Amino acid sequence: MAYSGFTWAPMISVTATKYQRHGYVEKRAFLPGERRSAAREMERTVKGYRELRQELADSRKMIREQEQERRSTVEKTIQTSFYKSPVGTRTQKGSGAIFYSDPVGRTIHFSATKRI
């Protein structure tokens, strides 16, 4: 498809542009009770607001439950430590002042203490 250079921008009303101007509506925090009354008014006037708010609350609850489940199911690994090296050495005396040492494998022994 060929590009014509035309981009579509939705038309907004003059009333919307009037209220979006800087300084016409100041941002401020809700006073006590205003948030609930605004939500009640939107439930009455905005079509689908109640369903949308309920779906959002359900989604937040599901995410919270999944995070709690994920935190509880992740088991902490038990850290163990060696009390003997898995590789030992056997030293033999040679002639004169020469000593020969050979690595010798041994069964690995873990300590009995468990650290979390």
C-alpha positions in Angstrom: 0.0 0.0 0.0 1.4 3.4 -1.0 1.9 6.0 1.6 0.1 9.3 0.8 1.4 11.3 3.7 -2.0 11.9 5.1 -2.5 11.3 8.8 -5.9 11.3 10.4 -6.4 13.2 13.6 -9.8 13.0 15.4 -11.6 16.3 15.7 -12.3 17.4 19.2 -14.9 19.8 20.3 -14.4 23.5 21.1 -15.6 22.9 24.6 -12.9 20.2 25.1 -10.2 22.6 23.9 -11.5 25.3 26.1 -11.2 23.1 29.2 -7.8 21.7 28.2 -6.2 25.1 28.1 -3.5 25.8 30.7 -4.9 27.6 33.8 -8.6 27.0 33.1 -8.8 23.9 35.3 -6.3 23.6 38.1 -5.1 20.2 39.3 -5.7 19.6 43.0 -6.2 16.6 45.2 -9.7 15.3 46.1 -11.1 16.6 49.3 -12.6 14.0 51.7 -15.7 12.5 50.1 -15.2 14.0 46.7 -13.6 10.8 45.2 -16.6 8.7 46.2 -19.1 11.2 45.0 -17.3 11.5 41.7 -17.2 7.7 41.3 -21.0 7.6 42.1 -21.7 10.3 39.5 -19.6 8.5 36.9 -21.5 5.2 37.6 -24.7 7.0 37.0 -23.7 9.0 33.8 -20.9 7.1 32.1 -22.0 4.0 30.2 -20.0 0.9 31.1 -18.1 2.6 33.9 -19.4 0.2 36.6 -18.4 -2.9 34.6 -15.0 -1.4 33.8 -14.3 -0.5 37.5 -15.4 -4.0 38.6 -13.1 -5.7 36.0 -10.2 -3.5 37.1 -10.8 -4.4 40.7 -10.9 -8.1 39.8 -7.7 -7.9 37.8 -5.9 -6.2 40.7 -7.1 -8.8 43.1 -6.0 -11.6 40.8 -2.5 -10.1 40.4 -2.2 -9.7 44.2 -3.2 -13.3 44.7 -0.7 -14.5 42.0 2.1 -12.6 43.6 1.3 -14.0 47.1 1.2 -17.5 45.6 4.5 -17.0 43.8 6.2 -15.7 47.0 4.8 -18.6 49.1 5.7 -21.4 46.6 9.3 -20.4 46.0 11.2 -22.6 48.3 14.4 -21.3 49.7 17.4 -23.4 48.8 19.2 -25.1 51.6 22.8 -24.1 51.6 25.2 -26.8 52.7 28.8 -26.6 53.5 31.7 -29.1 53.3 33.4 -30.1 56.5 36.0 -32.0 54.6 37.5 -31.2 51.2 36.3 -33.6 48.5 39.9 -33.9 47.3 42.5 -35.1 49.8 46.2 -35.4 49.3 48.5 -38.3 50.0 52.1 -37.4 50.7 55.0 -39.8 50.2 58.6 -39.2 51.2 61.1 -39.6 48.4 64.8 -39.8 48.6 66.5 -37.0 50.4 64.3 -34.0 51.2 61.8 -34.6 48.4 58.2 -35.2 49.2 55.6 -36.3 46.6 52.0 -35.5 47.0 49.2 -37.1 45.0 45.5 -36.0 45.0 43.2 -38.6 46.3 39.4 -38.5 45.9 37.3 -39.2 48.8 33.6 -39.5 49.3 32.0 -36.1 49.9 30.8 -35.4 53.4 28.3 -32.6 54.0 27.8 -31.0 57.3 24.7 -31.8 59.3 23.7 -28.2 59.9 21.3 -26.7 57.4 21.4 -23.0 56.7 18.6 -21.1 55.0 
